[in-house]
Amino acid sequence: MSLTPLQQSVLSALTAEWQTPVQIAERLPDASVNPTDVNQALKDLLREGLAQANPVVLGLYRLAIRGTDKGTEE
C-alpha cells in the first residue's frame, strides 16, 4: 500500500499508547488537520493492519506491530 502524506503523518504520530483521534491530530506537524480527516486515515491504516483499535474502549487507537515495520521502511 502506498500511503498518502496524511496517512504517513498519522502513522508517525501513533505510539504504543492508546490515543484518541484528537490527541493524534494534535501531534501532527500540520496544525490545520481536522480530527475527521485523522479518523479516515486511521480507518485506512486499520484496514492495512498498521494501526490497532481498542476492542474495549471505542475511539482509542495505537500503533500495531506491523505499523512499526512500515514506519521504518519509508
PDB file as gemmi writes it, atoms N, CA and C in Angstrom:
CRYST1    1.000    1.000    1.000  90.00  90.00  90.00 P 1                      
ATOM      1  N   MET A   1       0.846  -1.185   0.000  1.00  0.00           N  
ATOM      2  CA  MET A   1       0.000   0.000   0.000  1.00  0.00           C  
ATOM      3  C   MET A   1       0.886   1.240   0.000  1.00  0.00           C  
ATOM      4  N   SER A   2       0.560   2.157  -0.848  1.00  0.00           N  
ATOM      5  CA  SER A   2       1.249   3.439  -0.890  1.00  0.00           C  
ATOM      6  C   SER A   2       0.475   4.412   0.003  1.00  0.00           C  
ATOM      7  N   LEU A   3       1.141   4.957   0.997  1.00  0.00           N  
ATOM      8  CA  LEU A   3       0.480   5.841   1.958  1.00  0.00           C  
ATOM      9  C   LEU A   3       0.448   7.282   1.462  1.00  0.00           C  
ATOM     10  N   THR A   4      -0.669   7.952   1.720  1.00  0.00           N  
ATOM     11  CA  THR A   4      -0.781   9.377   1.424  1.00  0.00           C  
ATOM     12  C   THR A   4       0.038  10.147   2.458  1.00  0.00           C  
ATOM     13  N   PRO A   5       0.332  11.415   2.203  1.00  0.00           N  
ATOM     14  CA  PRO A   5       1.059  12.208   3.201  1.00  0.00           C  
ATOM     15  C   PRO A   5       0.341  12.253   4.557  1.00  0.00           C  
ATOM     16  N   LEU A   6      -0.990  12.362   4.546  1.00  0.00           N  
ATOM     17  CA  LEU A   6      -1.732  12.383   5.814  1.00  0.00           C  
ATOM     18  C   LEU A   6      -1.616  11.041   6.524  1.00  0.00           C  
ATOM     19  N   GLN A   7      -1.739   9.946   5.791  1.00  0.00           N  
ATOM     20  CA  GLN A   7      -1.610   8.623   6.403  1.00  0.00           C  
ATOM     21  C   GLN A   7      -0.215   8.434   6.992  1.00  0.00           C  
ATOM     22  N   GLN A   8       0.807   8.914   6.296  1.00  0.00           N  
ATOM     23  CA  GLN A   8       2.175   8.826   6.805  1.00  0.00           C  
ATOM     24  C   GLN A   8       2.328   9.633   8.086  1.00  0.00           C  
ATOM     25  N   SER A   9       1.720  10.828   8.122  1.00  0.00           N  
ATOM     26  CA  SER A   9       1.792  11.669   9.317  1.00  0.00           C  
ATOM     27  C   SER A   9       1.078  11.016  10.489  1.00  0.00           C  
ATOM     28  N   VAL A  10      -0.112  10.461  10.231  1.00  0.00           N  
ATOM     29  CA  VAL A  10      -0.870   9.796  11.299  1.00  0.00           C  
ATOM     30  C   VAL A  10      -0.094   8.583  11.795  1.00  0.00           C  
ATOM     31  N   LEU A  11       0.477   7.813  10.884  1.00  0.00           N  
ATOM     32  CA  LEU A  11       1.262   6.644  11.274  1.00  0.00           C  
ATOM     33  C   LEU A  11       2.441   7.053  12.148  1.00  0.00           C  
ATOM     34  N   SER A  12       3.107   8.134  11.801  1.00  0.00           N  
ATOM     35  CA  SER A  12       4.256   8.579  12.598  1.00  0.00           C  
ATOM     36  C   SER A  12       3.827   9.176  13.938  1.00  0.00           C  
ATOM     37  N   ALA A  13       2.577   9.649  14.039  1.00  0.00           N  
ATOM     38  CA  ALA A  13       2.081  10.214  15.297  1.00  0.00           C  
ATOM     39  C   ALA A  13       1.573   9.139  16.255  1.00  0.00           C  
ATOM     40  N   LEU A  14       1.286   7.956  15.728  1.00  0.00           N  
ATOM     41  CA  LEU A  14       0.810   6.873  16.586  1.00  0.00           C  
ATOM     42  C   LEU A  14       1.945   6.357  17.458  1.00  0.00           C  
ATOM     43  N   THR A  15       1.588   5.935  18.659  1.00  0.00           N  
ATOM     44  CA  THR A  15       2.555   5.351  19.587  1.00  0.00           C  
ATOM     45  C   THR A  15       1.995   4.023  20.090  1.00  0.00           C  
ATOM     46  N   ALA A  16       2.685   3.392  21.002  1.00  0.00           N  
ATOM     47  CA  ALA A  16       2.208   2.149  21.603  1.00  0.00           C  
ATOM     48  C   ALA A  16       1.100   2.412  22.622  1.00  0.00           C  
ATOM     49  N   GLU A  17       0.923   3.672  23.011  1.00  0.00           N  
ATOM     50  CA  GLU A  17      -0.126   4.045  23.968  1.00  0.00           C  
ATOM     51  C   GLU A  17      -1.423   4.320  23.226  1.00  0.00           C  
ATOM     52  N   TRP A  18      -2.553   4.007  23.860  1.00  0.00           N  
ATOM     53  CA  TRP A  18      -3.863   4.276  23.267  1.00  0.00           C  
ATOM     54  C   TRP A  18      -4.097   5.779  23.213  1.00  0.00           C  
ATOM     55  N   GLN A  19      -4.571   6.275  22.063  1.00  0.00           N  
ATOM     56  CA  GLN A  19      -4.831   7.699  21.861  1.00  0.00           C  
ATOM     57  C   GLN A  19      -6.147   7.895  21.121  1.00  0.00           C  
ATOM     58  N   THR A  20      -6.765   9.051  21.337  1.00  0.00           N  
ATOM     59  CA  THR A  20      -7.959   9.424  20.585  1.00  0.00           C  
ATOM     60  C   THR A  20      -7.523  10.110  19.288  1.00  0.00           C  
ATOM     61  N   PRO A  21      -8.424  10.201  18.306  1.00  0.00           N  
ATOM     62  CA  PRO A  21      -8.080  10.929  17.080  1.00  0.00           C  
ATOM     63  C   PRO A  21      -7.690  12.384  17.344  1.00  0.00           C  
ATOM     64  N   VAL A  22      -8.294  13.015  18.338  1.00  0.00           N  
ATOM     65  CA  VAL A  22      -7.944  14.404  18.672  1.00  0.00           C  
ATOM     66  C   VAL A  22      -6.501  14.471  19.166  1.00  0.00           C  
ATOM     67  N   GLN A  23      -6.109  13.540  20.026  1.00  0.00           N  
ATOM     68  CA  GLN A  23      -4.729  13.517  20.517  1.00  0.00           C  
ATOM     69  C   GLN A  23      -3.747  13.286  19.370  1.00  0.00           C  
ATOM     70  N   ILE A  24      -4.120  12.412  18.453  1.00  0.00           N  
ATOM     71  CA  ILE A  24      -3.258  12.144  17.301  1.00  0.00           C  
ATOM     72  C   ILE A  24      -3.147  13.395  16.433  1.00  0.00           C  
ATOM     73  N   ALA A  25      -4.274  14.059  16.183  1.00  0.00           N  
ATOM     74  CA  ALA A  25      -4.277  15.280  15.366  1.00  0.00           C  
ATOM     75  C   ALA A  25      -3.389  16.355  15.983  1.00  0.00           C  
ATOM     76  N   GLU A  26      -3.373  16.444  17.312  1.00  0.00           N  
ATOM     77  CA  GLU A  26      -2.544  17.444  17.998  1.00  0.00           C  
ATOM     78  C   GLU A  26      -1.057  17.177  17.801  1.00  0.00           C  
ATOM     79  N   ARG A  27      -0.678  15.948  17.529  1.00  0.00           N  
ATOM     80  CA  ARG A  27       0.731  15.588  17.356  1.00  0.00           C  
ATOM     81  C   ARG A  27       1.210  15.742  15.917  1.00  0.00           C  
ATOM     82  N   LEU A  28       0.293  16.040  15.004  1.00  0.00           N  
ATOM     83  CA  LEU A  28       0.666  16.162  13.595  1.00  0.00           C  
ATOM     84  C   LEU A  28       1.338  17.503  13.331  1.00  0.00           C  
ATOM     85  N   PRO A  29       2.294  17.537  12.409  1.00  0.00           N  
ATOM     86  CA  PRO A  29       3.006  18.782  12.118  1.00  0.00           C  
ATOM     87  C   PRO A  29       2.107  19.869  11.534  1.00  0.00           C  
ATOM     88  N   ASP A  30       1.086  19.481  10.778  1.00  0.00           N  
ATOM     89  CA  ASP A  30       0.162  20.449  10.185  1.00  0.00           C  
ATOM     90  C   ASP A  30      -0.984  20.680  11.159  1.00  0.00           C  
ATOM     91  N   ALA A  31      -0.980  21.812  11.833  1.00  0.00           N  
ATOM     92  CA  ALA A  31      -1.963  22.099  12.882  1.00  0.00           C  
ATOM     93  C   ALA A  31      -3.386  22.219  12.350  1.00  0.00           C  
ATOM     94  N   SER A  32      -3.543  22.370  11.046  1.00  0.00           N  
ATOM     95  CA  SER A  32      -4.880  22.554  10.489  1.00  0.00           C  
ATOM     96  C   SER A  32      -5.589  21.231  10.184  1.00  0.00           C  
ATOM     97  N   VAL A  33      -4.968  20.109  10.511  1.00  0.00           N  
ATOM     98  CA  VAL A  33      -5.580  18.806  10.226  1.00  0.00           C  
ATOM     99  C   VAL A  33      -6.791  18.603  11.125  1.00  0.00           C  
ATOM    100  N   ASN A  34      -7.893  18.245  10.503  1.00  0.00           N  
ATOM    101  CA  ASN A  34      -9.158  18.021  11.189  1.00  0.00           C  
ATOM    102  C   ASN A  34      -9.185  16.597  11.753  1.00  0.00           C  
ATOM    103  N   PRO A  35      -9.675  16.409  12.994  1.00  0.00           N  
ATOM    104  CA  PRO A  35      -9.790  15.049  13.542  1.00  0.00           C  
ATOM    105  C   PRO A  35     -10.626  14.112  12.663  1.00  0.00           C  
ATOM    106  N   THR A  36     -11.564  14.663  11.892  1.00  0.00           N  
ATOM    107  CA  THR A  36     -12.348  13.835  10.973  1.00  0.00           C  
ATOM    108  C   THR A  36     -11.442  13.244   9.893  1.00  0.00           C  
ATOM    109  N   ASP A  37     -10.493  14.037   9.408  1.00  0.00           N  
ATOM    110  CA  ASP A  37      -9.530  13.535   8.423  1.00  0.00           C  
ATOM    111  C   ASP A  37      -8.628  12.468   9.046  1.00  0.00           C  
ATOM    112  N   VAL A  38      -8.286  12.675  10.318  1.00  0.00           N  
ATOM    113  CA  VAL A  38      -7.476  11.692  11.040  1.00  0.00           C  
ATOM    114  C   VAL A  38      -8.251  10.382  11.154  1.00  0.00           C  
ATOM    115  N   ASN A  39      -9.562  10.471  11.428  1.00  0.00           N  
ATOM    116  CA  ASN A  39     -10.392   9.263  11.512  1.00  0.00           C  
ATOM    117  C   ASN A  39     -10.326   8.459  10.222  1.00  0.00           C  
ATOM    118  N   GLN A  40     -10.438   9.138   9.086  1.00  0.00           N  
ATOM    119  CA  GLN A  40     -10.398   8.431   7.803  1.00  0.00           C  
ATOM    120  C   GLN A  40      -9.036   7.782   7.586  1.00  0.00           C  
ATOM    121  N   ALA A  41      -7.978   8.504   7.913  1.00  0.00           N  
ATOM    122  CA  ALA A  41      -6.634   7.937   7.771  1.00  0.00           C  
ATOM    123  C   ALA A  41      -6.468   6.730   8.693  1.00  0.00           C  
ATOM    124  N   LEU A  42      -7.019   6.821   9.909  1.00  0.00           N  
ATOM    125  CA  LEU A  42      -6.950   5.695  10.842  1.00  0.00           C  
ATOM    126  C   LEU A  42      -7.684   4.478  10.288  1.00  0.00           C  
ATOM    127  N   LYS A  43      -8.846   4.692   9.686  1.00  0.00           N  
ATOM    128  CA  LYS A  43      -9.596   3.574   9.094  1.00  0.00           C  
ATOM    129  C   LYS A  43      -8.757   2.882   8.021  1.00  0.00           C  
ATOM    130  N   ASP A  44      -8.081   3.678   7.206  1.00  0.00           N  
ATOM    131  CA  ASP A  44      -7.228   3.112   6.161  1.00  0.00           C  
ATOM    132  C   ASP A  44      -6.063   2.330   6.772  1.00  0.00           C  
ATOM    133  N   LEU A  45      -5.451   2.891   7.813  1.00  0.00           N  
ATOM    134  CA  LEU A  45      -4.330   2.222   8.475  1.00  0.00           C  
ATOM    135  C   LEU A  45      -4.786   0.952   9.190  1.00  0.00           C  
ATOM    136  N   LEU A  46      -5.994   0.979   9.765  1.00  0.00           N  
ATOM    137  CA  LEU A  46      -6.555  -0.216  10.400  1.00  0.00           C  
ATOM    138  C   LEU A  46      -6.743  -1.325   9.368  1.00  0.00           C  
ATOM    139  N   ARG A  47      -7.285  -0.967   8.227  1.00  0.00           N  
ATOM    140  CA  ARG A  47      -7.540  -1.935   7.158  1.00  0.00           C  
ATOM    141  C   ARG A  47      -6.239  -2.602   6.703  1.00  0.00           C  
ATOM    142  N   GLU A  48      -5.153  -1.846   6.721  1.00  0.00           N  
ATOM    143  CA  GLU A  48      -3.854  -2.373   6.294  1.00  0.00           C  
ATOM    144  C   GLU A  48      -3.096  -3.070   7.426  1.00  0.00           C  
ATOM    145  N   GLY A  49      -3.652  -3.039   8.640  1.00  0.00           N  
ATOM    146  CA  GLY A  49      -3.003  -3.685   9.771  1.00  0.00           C  
ATOM    147  C   GLY A  49      -1.871  -2.882  10.379  1.00  0.00           C  
ATOM    148  N   LEU A  50      -1.806  -1.584  10.064  1.00  0.00           N  
ATOM    149  CA  LEU A  50      -0.736  -0.730  10.580  1.00  0.00           C  
ATOM    150  C   LEU A  50      -1.112  -0.059  11.895  1.00  0.00           C  
ATOM    151  N   ALA A  51      -2.412   0.034  12.164  1.00  0.00           N  
ATOM    152  CA  ALA A  51      -2.918   0.613  13.410  1.00  0.00           C  
ATOM    153  C   ALA A  51      -3.846  -0.408  14.053  1.00  0.00           C  
ATOM    154  N   GLN A  52      -4.115  -0.201  15.333  1.00  0.00           N  
ATOM    155  CA  GLN A  52      -4.963  -1.124  16.085  1.00  0.00           C  
ATOM    156  C   GLN A  52      -5.999  -0.315  16.852  1.00  0.00           C  
ATOM    157  N   ALA A  53      -7.255  -0.765  16.814  1.00  0.00           N  
ATOM    158  CA  ALA A  53      -8.332  -0.130  17.573  1.00  0.00           C  
ATOM    159  C   ALA A  53      -8.500  -0.874  18.891  1.00  0.00           C  
ATOM    160  N   ASN A  54      -8.791  -0.121  19.945  1.00  0.00           N  
ATOM    161  CA  ASN A  54      -9.021  -0.723  21.253  1.00  0.00           C  
ATOM    162  C   ASN A  54     -10.325  -1.516  21.201  1.00  0.00           C  
ATOM    163  N   PRO A  55     -10.296  -2.808  21.542  1.00  0.00           N  
ATOM    164  CA  PRO A  55     -11.509  -3.620  21.464  1.00  0.00           C  
ATOM    165  C   PRO A  55     -12.493  -3.357  22.603  1.00  0.00           C  
ATOM    166  N   VAL A  56     -12.053  -2.683  23.651  1.00  0.00           N  
ATOM    167  CA  VAL A  56     -12.904  -2.441  24.815  1.00  0.00           C  
ATOM    168  C   VAL A  56     -13.428  -1.014  24.843  1.00  0.00           C  
ATOM    169  N   VAL A  57     -12.555  -0.050  24.587  1.00  0.00           N  
ATOM    170  CA  VAL A  57     -12.929   1.363  24.637  1.00  0.00           C  
ATOM    171  C   VAL A  57     -12.929   1.910  23.212  1.00  0.00           C  
ATOM    172  N   LEU A  58     -14.112   2.242  22.718  1.00  0.00           N  
ATOM    173  CA  LEU A  58     -14.226   2.761  21.357  1.00  0.00           C  
ATOM    174  C   LEU A  58     -13.526   4.111  21.227  1.00  0.00           C  
ATOM    175  N   GLY A  59     -12.928   4.343  20.069  1.00  0.00           N  
ATOM    176  CA  GLY A  59     -12.312   5.636  19.796  1.00  0.00           C  
ATOM    177  C   GLY A  59     -10.880   5.770  20.262  1.00  0.00           C  
ATOM    178  N   LEU A  60     -10.245   4.664  20.646  1.00  0.00           N  
ATOM    179  CA  LEU A  60      -8.836   4.698  21.022  1.00  0.00           C  
ATOM    180  C   LEU A  60      -8.038   3.844  20.044  1.00  0.00           C  
ATOM    181  N   TYR A  61      -6.893   4.368  19.648  1.00  0.00           N  
ATOM    182  CA  TYR A  61      -6.071   3.710  18.636  1.00  0.00           C  
ATOM    183  C   TYR A  61      -4.610   3.730  19.062  1.00  0.00           C  
ATOM    184  N   ARG A  62      -3.856   2.771  18.540  1.00  0.00           N  
ATOM    185  CA  ARG A  62      -2.412   2.743  18.771  1.00  0.00           C  
ATOM    186  C   ARG A  62      -1.722   2.107  17.579  1.00  0.00           C  
ATOM    187  N   LEU A  63      -0.427   2.194  17.588  1.00  0.00           N  
ATOM    188  CA  LEU A  63       0.394   1.631  16.528  1.00  0.00           C  
ATOM    189  C   LEU A  63       0.389   0.110  16.644  1.00  0.00           C  
ATOM    190  N   ALA A  64       0.158  -0.579  15.546  1.00  0.00           N  
ATOM    191  CA  ALA A  64       0.241  -2.038  15.513  1.00  0.00           C  
ATOM    192  C   ALA A  64       1.690  -2.440  15.264  1.00  0.00           C  
ATOM    193  N   ILE A  65       2.023  -3.661  15.588  1.00  0.00           N  
ATOM    194  CA  ILE A  65       3.395  -4.133  15.383  1.00  0.00           C  
ATOM    195  C   ILE A  65       3.799  -3.977  13.922  1.00  0.00           C  
ATOM    196  N   ARG A  66       2.897  -4.285  13.018  1.00  0.00           N  
ATOM    197  CA  ARG A  66       3.192  -4.141  11.583  1.00  0.00           C  
ATOM    198  C   ARG A  66       3.442  -2.676  11.222  1.00  0.00           C  
ATOM    199  N   GLY A  67       2.804  -1.759  11.942  1.00  0.00           N  
ATOM    200  CA  GLY A  67       2.998  -0.335  11.692  1.00  0.00           C  
ATOM    201  C   GLY A  67       4.392   0.139  12.037  1.00  0.00           C  
ATOM    202  N   THR A  68       5.015  -0.483  13.033  1.00  0.00           N  
ATOM    203  CA  THR A  68       6.382  -0.092  13.380  1.00  0.00           C  
ATOM    204  C   THR A  68       7.333  -0.473  12.259  1.00  0.00           C  
ATOM    205  N   ASP A  69       7.081  -1.610  11.618  1.00  0.00           N  
ATOM    206  CA  ASP A  69       7.916  -2.022  10.484  1.00  0.00           C  
ATOM    207  C   ASP A  69       7.738  -1.072   9.310  1.00  0.00           C  
ATOM    208  N   LYS A  70       6.498  -0.694   9.029  1.00  0.00           N  
ATOM    209  CA  LYS A  70       6.198   0.195   7.898  1.00  0.00           C  
ATOM    210  C   LYS A  70       6.820   1.569   8.131  1.00  0.00           C  
ATOM    211  N   GLY A  71       6.783   2.023   9.384  1.00  0.00           N  
ATOM    212  CA  GLY A  71       7.338   3.333   9.691  1.00  0.00           C  
ATOM    213  C   GLY A  71       8.839   3.402   9.476  1.00  0.00           C  
ATOM    214  N   THR A  72       9.531   2.276   9.661  1.00  0.00           N  
ATOM    215  CA  THR A  72      10.977   2.282   9.478  1.00  0.00           C  
ATOM    216  C   THR A  72      11.376   2.029   8.033  1.00  0.00           C  
ATOM    217  N   GLU A  73      10.450   1.490   7.230  1.00  0.00           N  
ATOM    218  CA  GLU A  73      10.756   1.223   5.824  1.00  0.00           C  
ATOM    219  C   GLU A  73      10.846   2.493   5.004  1.00  0.00           C  
ATOM    220  N   GLU A  74      10.017   3.489   5.335  1.00  0.00           N  
ATOM    221  CA  GLU A  74       9.916   4.674   4.477  1.00  0.00           C  
ATOM    222  C   GLU A  74      10.701   5.825   5.006  1.00  0.00           C  
TER     223      GLU A  74                                                      
END                                                                             
